[in-house]
Amino acid sequence: MFVPGALDAGELFPETAERPSTALEKKQSWMARLKTGLSKTSSNLSLLFVGARIDEDLYEELEAALLMSDAGIDATDYLLDALRRRVKDDKLLDAAAVKVALKELMIELLLPLQKPLELGRHEPLVMMIAGVNGAGKTTTIGKLAKHMQGFGQSVLLAAGDTFRAAAREQLMVWGQRNNVTVISQASGDPAAVAFDAVQSGKARGTNVVMIDTAGRLPTQLHLMEELKKIKRVIGKGMEGAPHELLLVIDGNTGQNALAQVKAFDDALQLTGLVITKLDGTAKGGVLAAIARTRPVPVYFIGVGEKLDDLQPFDAEEFVEALLG
């Protein structure tokens, strides 16, 4: 959920409040899609506990399953060590109880990543969006714009990905679909586009300005320097901006996603992540790796292409989908 200031969104924008039954139906639909998206890892982990004995073989199989889920060595060792202690201290004797203990430990691990995106702190709230090509960055921006409009926010988009014409055109389509203005230049300096967008957002009294940037690999140092320049120029356009610096990550890229978080965070000091494409082939364990190694908040996770396939990250929901 977005948190406008310290108030609940329904209090601030009562027209967005839904009937309880509608909200419940949407929640059930979302959980079903999330479980489907994480089914690959879920089936691998859940089957281990069916009729299992609590012995060294179970721990070895759990270790293999967690590593296969892209949890990484650090998070896997952490979870298994904590699980062994829990089993010993609580004298757990059956597999079902051990599974519950693992769920609790994983929720504890992921809870620090659960943080709402706050709206209304600045006018405008300036958001810079980064990510490698193919992560779903431009589509995510369109979905975020729609979400924010649902919370009564006016949105302005900036097509700062001037390296790729298709990205600019794609953002323009999202802008038209959501009835949102897009600041764009046919060719030019992405930092200049970002600066113009911030100035335009201030002049129009816009609530949120979202700035798309060119997709790049963290190993492309000259392009990472370009991102740093964009960030500096945004700061010149509005003191303290960008207020949010998000990295969009493809949930299928495994440990490479963790490398991206580290590289972009080192360069830009990220405030949040959006994990996309948790849609059937994704393993999901990479969130545990992120939580252990570089706990940048995960604002949203996405399971598909539809607008409502992007939802706020909830640690308990995620672990429920992952372990069943």
ZAMARGU-4260 file (C-alpha; in steps of 0.2 Angstrom, whole numbers, plus 5000, padded with zeros to 4 digits):
<rodrens>
0) 5000/5000/5000 | 5005/5018/4997 | 5006/5028/5013 | 5001/5046/5009 | 5009/5055/5024
5) 5004/5046/5040 | 4986/5043/5035 | 4978/5028/5028 | 4975/5030/5009 | 4956/5027/5012
10) 4955/5041/5024 | 4964/5053/5013 | 4955/5048/4997 | 4938/5039/5002 | 4933/5037/4984
15) 4947/5024/4983 | 4939/5013/4997 | 4932/4997/4991 | 4918/4986/4997 | 4925/4973/5008
20) 4920/4959/4997 | 4928/4967/4982 | 4944/4970/4991 | 4944/4951/4997 | 4941/4945/4980
25) 4956/4955/4973 | 4967/4949/4987 | 4962/4931/4984 | 4965/4933/4965 | 4982/4941/4969
30) 4987/4927/4980 | 4982/4914/4967 | 4993/4923/4954 | 5008/4925/4966 | 5007/4906/4971
35) 5007/4902/4953 | 5022/4913/4949 | 5032/4905/4963 | 5026/4887/4960 | 5043/4881/4954
40) 5051/4885/4971 | 5036/4881/4981 | 5034/4863/4974 | 5052/4860/4977 | 5052/4866/4995
45) 5035/4859/5000 | 5038/4842/4994 | 5053/4840/5006 | 5041/4840/5021 | 5029/4827/5015
50) 5031/4812/5027 | 5049/4818/5031 | 5060/4813/5046 | 5069/4827/5055 | 5087/4821/5051
55) 5102/4827/5042 | 5095/4821/5025 | 5081/4834/5027 | 5093/4848/5030 | 5104/4843/5015
60) 5088/4843/5004 | 5083/4859/5011 | 5100/4867/5008 | 5099/4861/4990 | 5081/4867/4987
65) 5085/4885/4994 | 5101/4886/4984 | 5091/4881/4968 | 5078/4895/4973 | 5092/4908/4971
70) 5093/4912/4990 | 5112/4911/4989 | 5124/4904/5001 | 5123/4917/5014 | 5104/4917/5016
75) 5104/4898/5015 | 5116/4895/5028 | 5108/4908/5039 | 5091/4900/5037 | 5097/4883/5040
80) 5107/4887/5056 | 5092/4897/5063 | 5081/4882/5059 | 5092/4869/5067 | 5092/4880/5083
85) 5073/4882/5083 | 5071/4863/5080 | 5082/4860/5095 | 5076/4873/5107 | 5057/4870/5103
90) 5060/4851/5102 | 5051/4850/5086 | 5047/4832/5081 | 5037/4832/5065 | 5040/4839/5048
95) 5024/4850/5048 | 5031/4859/5063 | 5048/4861/5055 | 5040/4869/5040 | 5030/4881/5050
100) 5047/4886/5059 | 5055/4889/5042 | 5041/4900/5037 | 5042/4910/5052 | 5061/4912/5050
105) 5059/4917/5032 | 5046/4930/5036 | 5058/4937/5050 | 5071/4938/5036 | 5061/4947/5023
110) 5051/4959/5035 | 5065/4972/5034 | 5062/4973/5015 | 5043/4977/5018 | 5041/4996/5017
115) 5027/5006/5010 | 5030/5020/4997 | 5025/5036/5005 | 5016/5049/4995 | 5013/5067/4999
120) 5030/5071/5007 | 5036/5083/4994 | 5027/5093/4980 | 5031/5085/4968 | 5038/5069/4974
125) 5052/5066/4961 | 5056/5047/4957 | 5070/5042/4947 | 5068/5024/4939 | 5084/5013/4934
130) 5086/4996/4928 | 5094/4985/4915 | 5086/4983/4898 | 5072/4969/4898 | 5068/4971/4917
135) 5051/4978/4913 | 5056/4996/4918 | 5045/5006/4906 | 5030/4995/4909 | 5032/4996/4928
140) 5032/5015/4927 | 5016/5014/4918 | 5008/5003/4931 | 5015/5014/4945 | 5007/5029/4937
145) 4990/5020/4936 | 4992/5015/4955 | 4996/5033/4960 | 4981/5040/4951 | 4970/5028/4960
150) 4977/5036/4976 | 4971/5053/4970 | 4989/5058/4964 | 4993/5068/4948 | 5007/5061/4939
155) 5020/5068/4926 | 5032/5056/4916 | 5049/5060/4909 | 5055/5049/4894 | 5074/5050/4900
160) 5078/5034/4890 | 5084/5044/4875 | 5096/5030/4870 | 5082/5019/4864 | 5068/5026/4853
165) 5056/5012/4857 | 5057/5016/4876 | 5051/5034/4873 | 5037/5028/4862 | 5032/5014/4874
170) 5031/5028/4888 | 5021/5039/4877 | 5008/5025/4875 | 5007/5022/4894 | 5005/5041/4896
175) 4990/5041/4883 | 4983/5026/4891 | 4983/5034/4909 | 4980/5051/4903 | 4997/5057/4909
180) 5008/5070/4902 | 5025/5064/4896 | 5040/5076/4894 | 5050/5070/4880 | 5064/5075/4867
185) 5066/5067/4851 | 5085/5067/4854 | 5095/5075/4867 | 5103/5074/4884 | 5093/5063/4896
190) 5098/5074/4911 | 5090/5089/4902 | 5074/5079/4900 | 5074/5075/4918 | 5078/5093/4923
195) 5063/5100/4912 | 5052/5087/4920 | 5055/5093/4937 | 5053/5111/4932 | 5037/5107/4924
200) 5031/5096/4938 | 5034/5111/4950 | 5025/5123/4939 | 5010/5113/4936 | 5008/5108/4955
205) 5010/5090/4950 | 5010/5077/4964 | 5022/5064/4957 | 5036/5066/4944 | 5043/5049/4937
210) 5059/5049/4927 | 5063/5034/4916 | 5082/5032/4912 | 5091/5021/4899 | 5093/5003/4903
215) 5111/4998/4906 | 5122/4985/4914 | 5131/4989/4930 | 5147/4985/4921 | 5145/4999/4908
220) 5154/5012/4919 | 5151/5026/4907 | 5133/5023/4907 | 5132/5022/4926 | 5141/5039/4926
225) 5127/5046/4916 | 5115/5040/4929 | 5125/5049/4942 | 5124/5065/4931 | 5105/5063/4929
230) 5103/5062/4948 | 5114/5077/4951 | 5105/5087/4938 | 5088/5082/4946 | 5095/5089/4962
235) 5098/5106/4954 | 5081/5106/4948 | 5074/5103/4965 | 5083/5103/4982 | 5083/5086/4990
240) 5077/5077/4974 | 5076/5063/4968 | 5066/5058/4984 | 5065/5040/4978 | 5077/5031/4967
245) 5070/5014/4962 | 5078/4999/4953 | 5067/4988/4943 | 5074/4970/4943 | 5068/4955/4933
250) 5064/4941/4946 | 5071/4928/4934 | 5089/4933/4934 | 5093/4925/4951 | 5110/4930/4959
255) 5113/4942/4944 | 5099/4952/4952 | 5108/4954/4968 | 5124/4960/4959 | 5113/4973/4950
260) 5106/4979/4967 | 5124/4980/4974 | 5131/4990/4959 | 5116/5002/4957 | 5115/5005/4976
265) 5134/5009/4976 | 5132/5021/4962 | 5115/5029/4967 | 5110/5025/4985 | 5094/5016/4980
270) 5078/5019/4991 | 5068/5005/4984 | 5066/4990/4973 | 5053/4983/4961 | 5054/4965/4957
275) 5045/4960/4941 | 5041/4944/4931 | 5037/4933/4946 | 5026/4923/4934 | 5030/4905/4934
280) 5048/4903/4930 | 5054/4914/4944 | 5062/4906/4959 | 5059/4919/4972 | 5073/4915/4984
285) 5083/4930/4978 | 5073/4941/4990 | 5081/4931/5004 | 5098/4935/4996 | 5094/4953/4995
290) 5088/4954/5013 | 5104/4946/5020 | 5117/4955/5008 | 5109/4972/5003 | 5092/4975/5012
295) 5085/4989/5000 | 5066/4990/5003 | 5055/4980/4990 | 5041/4992/4987 | 5032/4982/4974
300) 5032/4964/4966 | 5024/4960/4949 | 5018/4943/4942 | 5012/4948/4925 | 5008/4961/4912
305) 4991/4967/4919 | 4989/4983/4928 | 4984/4974/4944 | 4999/4962/4943 | 5010/4974/4952
310) 5006/4975/4971 | 5015/4981/4986 | 5027/4968/4994 | 5021/4959/5009 | 5033/4947/5017
315) 5020/4936/5025 | 5010/4934/5009 | 5026/4931/4999 | 5032/4917/5011 | 5015/4909/5011
320) 5015/4909/4992 | 5033/4902/4993 | 5031/4888/5006 | 5012/4886/5005
</rodrens>
